[in-house]
Amino acid sequence: MEPYAEVEESYRRFAVEAAESPTFAAWASGVAGDPEVLAWIRSLPAAKQQPNLVFAAARHHGVPAPGPYDGLRSALLADGDHGPVRATILARATQTNEVGRLATLVPAFGSLPRPLALIEVGASAGLCLYPDRWGYAWSTASGDVRLGDEPRLPCRVSGPAPLPERLPEVAWRGGIDLNPLDVTDPDEMAWLETLVWPEQDERRARLRRAVAVARADPPSIVRGDLLTELPGLVARASSYGTVVVFHSAVIAYLPPDLRLDFDRRVRGLVADGACHWVSNEGPQVLTSVTRTGPPVPEGRPTFVLGIDGRMVALTHGHGRALRWVG
C-alpha cells in the first residue's frame, strides 16, 4: 500500500493487492467507484484514509465481513462526521504485525554474525521480534527445507536463497513504535485480529500463537518517533551482539520526505558500523534500495527485501513467498 496515494487510486490498488480476500477486494472496488463514500473518506486526515484501517474500523463496529459492500457503505455514510467508526479510525492505526513475514526475513538474518540484537522499527506489539521461537517450512524447486519445530511458517522460495541451517540466536530484542501495543491488553490484541483480512483464518490463528509467545517474554519497546529514538536504541543494543535494525511494511506510513530522512539516518548508522539493516517494504517506499536490484515487475504486489541498503529478494506481503535475486 501507498498510504499517501490519492484516495480513489489507493482503493483501486488495494482491490488488486487484497485479491486473497474476496471481501476486501470487493469493498475496495466498491469504494473506488462510489463518489459519496470517497468524499467521506477524503474528509479524514491523509494518514487515516488507508483501506485496511477504514475497513477494520467498520468491522470493529459490527459491519459483517465476509459481507456485501452495501453493509460497509451504509455504515460509513450513516456514521457522518462524529460517529463511532470515524472515532476509531482517528484513534487507531494499521499495526498488522504479521509474523508470517519472518519466513522471508530469517534468511536475511542468517547471513549476519551471531548472536543478534534485534531492533524492530514500527514494532507494534513486537510479535516479529521472535524469529527464534518459530519453525520454518521453505518449499524450493529441489524440495522442502524445514527448520525448527512446529508450528512452522510456510514460504515458497525461488532463486539461490541462503536458507539457514540453524534458528537465529537472539541475545536481545527491542523496538520502537509511536503507539506500542500491549500484548497483555485484550482490547489491543482484539484490534490486531480485526486487522487480519476476513477470510484468512490461518493468519488469525497464527496471530493468537504469536501473542502467546510475546506474553511469555515481553519485548522492550520504546514509545517514540523512530527517527529520533533509533540511534539511542542502537547504542543500547550494541553490548548484546550484532545489532540488526529491521522493519516490514512500516516506512510506507512515513510521509515521503521523512522516508528519505530515515534512509539517510539508517545508512549513516550502517556506514559507521553501528548496525546492519534489513528492510522489507514496497518497491516505491525505499527507492534507493529498489534501484540496486533487477527491475520489479509492474502491476504485481510485492515487497523488496534489502540488506544494508541493497536489494536481495522480492517477497510476498504476508511472508508466503520469497524470490532471491541478490
N, C-alpha and C positions, 0 to 999 in steps of 0.2 A: 504494500500500500504506500501511496504517496499522500500523507495526511494534509498537505498544503495544496493539493490539486484543486481546481475548480470543482464545485460540488457535483454537477451533472457528470463530468468526466470521471470523477473519483468513483461514483457509484457504477458507472458503466465498466470501469476497470475491475471493480470488486466483483461484479457479476461473473467475470471471467475467472478471477483468482479464486472465487469461492465455488467453483464448479463441483467440488466434492460435497457441497451442501446444497441440495436442490432447493431447500427453503430459502437460504440466504441468496443464492443466485437469482431466484425469482423475486425476492424482496428488492434486491439491488436494481434489477432491471425495471421493476415497477416504479421505484423512486426516480430513476433516471428519466422516465417518461411522464412524470407526474408534476406539473408546474406548481400545484398547491403545496405538495409535500416538499418539493425543492425549496420553495420560499420559506417554509417553516424551518428547514434545516439551515438555510443561509442566515437565518436570524440568530443562530448560535455563534459563539466565538469560533474563529477559524480552526483552532486546535480541537474543537469539540464536535466537528461535523463528520467525523470518521464513521463509516458504515458499521463496523463492529461495535463501536461504543453506542451509537443510536439504537442498533438492533438489540444489544444486550440490555440497555435501559428499558426498552419496551417489553422485553421478555421478563425482566425483573418485576414489572408491574402487571404481569398477567397475560400479555399477548401470547397466544399459543404458538409454539414452534416445535415440531413442524406445524404449519398452518398457512392459510392463504394470505396473500398480500393485503387483501381488504382489511384484515384484522389489524395489521400494522398501520395502515393508512388511517383507519378510524381512530386508533389510539393517539396517533401523533396530532391529527387535526383537532381532536377533542381536548387535547392537553393544553393548547393555547400557549400563552406567554408565561404562565406562572404555575403550570401543572406539575405533578409528581415526576413524570418522565423527564421533563426538562431539568428539574431539580437534580435528579440522579445523574443525568449527563454532565451537568456542571460540577457535581461533587466527585464523580468517579473518573477513572481513566482506563484505557485498554492495557492492562498489565497481564498479558496472557500467560507468561511463564511456562511455556511448552517444553517439558523435559525431553520429549522425543527428539529435539534438536541435538541432544547430547550425542546421538549416534553419528552425527556429522561433525561435531566439534572434537570428539575424543581422538580421531586420527590426527588432528592438528595438535592437540595437547601432547600426544605421544611422541611428537618429533622434538619436544623440548626437554632440557635436562631435569631429572627428578631430584628431589621432591618438588612439588608445585605449591606455590602460594597464590590461590585464585582470587581475583577481584572481578566481580561482575558489575558492569556499568548498566544501570537501569535494572536492578536486581529483582524488583517487585517483592515477592516473598522469599526469594533466594533459592527457589526449587532447583535451578540449574547448577547450583554450586556443589552437587554431589555426584560427579561422574564416576567416583569410585564405589558408589552404592548400588549401581545398576549393572546388569549384564547386557551384552550386545549380540545381535544376530545380523551379520552383514552377508547379504546374498551377492555373490560375484559370478562372473562368467565361468570361472573354474570351480565353483562350488561354494558351499556355505562356510562362513568363518564365525565361530562362536567364541565369545569371551565372557567369563564370569557366569554367575548363576542366574536362574530365573528370578524375577521376570526380566526378560531380555528385550531391549529396544530394537525393533526391526528396521533395516535400511537396505535398499538396493544400491549396489556400488558398481560403477564402471570406471575404467581407467586405472592407472597404477597407484591406487591409494595406499599409503603406508599404514595398513591396518595393524594396530599394536598387538603384541602377544601378551601383554600384561595390563591390568587395570591401572589407571593413573594413581600415583602416590600423592595424596593431597595432605600437605603439612598444615595448611591454614586456608580458611575460606572466609570471604567477606564481600561486601558490595556497597553500592551507592544507589540511592533512589530518592526522588523528591518526596515520594509518599510510600515508604516501605509498608508492605502488608504483613500483618502478624499471623503466623501460622496457627496460633492458638485461638484466634478470634473466629468463631463460626460464621459471622456475617461477612467478614472479609474473604473467607475461603469460599463461601457460597457465591460471592461475586465472581471469583475466579472460575467457578463452574459455569456460571451464566455466560462467560465469555467464550466457552467452548462451543463450537458450532453445533446446531441442534442434532443432526443425525450421527454425530461422532461419539458414540457411547464408549468406544475403546479409549479415546483420549480422556474422557471424563473419569473412567476407572483408573487410568494411569495418573491423572492429577491427584486423585484421592490417595493413591500409594505414595506419590511424591510428597504430599503434605505430611503423611505419617512419618516419612524418612526425616523431613526437616524438623518436625516436632520433637523427635528423639534427640536431636543435636542441633539446636537453632544456630544459624549463622550470625555473624556480626555484620549488620547492615547499617551504614551511616545515612542518616537523613540529611539530604542536601543536594546542591547542584553538582552534577558530575564534572563540570569544567573547573570548579574551584576546589572540590574535595579530593579529586584524583591524586594529585602529587603527594599529599599528606598520607593517603592510604597506601600508596605505593611504597613510601618510606617505611611505614609501619609494618608492611608485609615482608619487607626485604630480608629480615632476620630469620625467616622461616624456610626459605627456599627460592626457587626460580619464580619470580613474580610474573604472572600472566594476567594481563588485563583483557577481558573478553566481553562481548556483547552480541546480541542476536535480536534483530528487529527492534532496535531501540533508537539508534541515531536518526532514523527517519522521523521521529517525533520532535527533533530539534528544528527550528527554522533554518533555512539554507545557510545563512551567514554563520550561525553557531555550529553547523556541521563542519564548515571549513575551519573554524576555530578549534573544535575538538580534534580534527585531523592533524592540525599543526602541533597541538599540545602533546598528543599521544606519540606522534612521530619524534618529537623532541625527547620524550622520555625513553623511547627505544634507542635513539641515537646516543643518548647518554649512558646506555647500558643499564638503566634502572628497571626495565621490564621487557617482556615480549608482549605482542599484541595479536589477538585472534579476533577478527571481525567477521560478522555474518549478517549482511544487510542487502537490501535490494540494489540492483545494478546502478541506479541513478543516485543513490544516497551518498556513497563514498566513491566518487568517480575517479579519484586518484588511485584507488585500489583496482577498480574495474579496468582501467586503461592498461594495467600491467599484464593482462591475460588476453586470451583469444576473444574475438567478438562474441557477445552474448546474444543468443538467438532472439529475434524480435518476436514479441507477442506471446512469449511463453513465460508464465510467472516463475521466477527463480530468485534465489539469493546468491550472492557472491561471497565465498569464504576466502578470507585473506589471513596470511601470517606475516606479521611485521610489515604490513603495507603492500604485500604482493599477493595477487590472486593465485590460489592453489586449486580451487574447486568451485563448482556450481552445486547448490543444494536445494532440496525441497523445503518449503517454508516451515513444515512441521517435522522435518527430520527424516522423512521416509526415503529419500534418495540422495545420492552423492556421486557426482561425476568429477573425478580428479583430473585436473589439467596442468597442475604445477610440476 
